[in-house]
Amino acid sequence: MYALMDMIANGRFAPKTTILYLHTGGLQGKNGLEYMLQKKRR
């Protein structure tokens, strides 16, 4: 999800593009997301 949000924020999709995101995971990515957010803040 982080990568998708990053692509949207950086204009990788044309305006009005419909995006379907199928989440098939659990909480495993939460630690990775927190790591990436802390890394950005530095």
N, C-alpha and C positions, 0 to 999 in steps of 0.2 A: 504494500500500500504506500509505503514511503516513496518508492521509486515512481509509482504512478502519480502521486501528488507532486513530486518534483518535476516530472515531465509536463504536467498541466501548468504548473507555476512558471515554467520556462518556455511556454508557447509551442510545445511539440505537437499540439493538435490544433486543427483549424477551429475557429469559433463555431459554436453550435454543434460540434461533433458529439455524437452520442457514445458514451463509454460504458461498457458493461464490465464490472469487476466482480469476479466470483471468488469469494473468500472461502478457502477450504482448510485453513489452518486454525490454530488455537492461540494460546498465549505465548508460544515460543518466540514470536517476533517482537513481543513487547520489550524484551531486554535489548534486542538489536536496535529498536527504534530509540529507546532511551540513550543508548550509546551514541547513535548518530546525532541526536539532538544536542547532547553534551559536547560532542566533537565540533559541531557548528558554532556553539557559544564561545569557544576558546579563541 
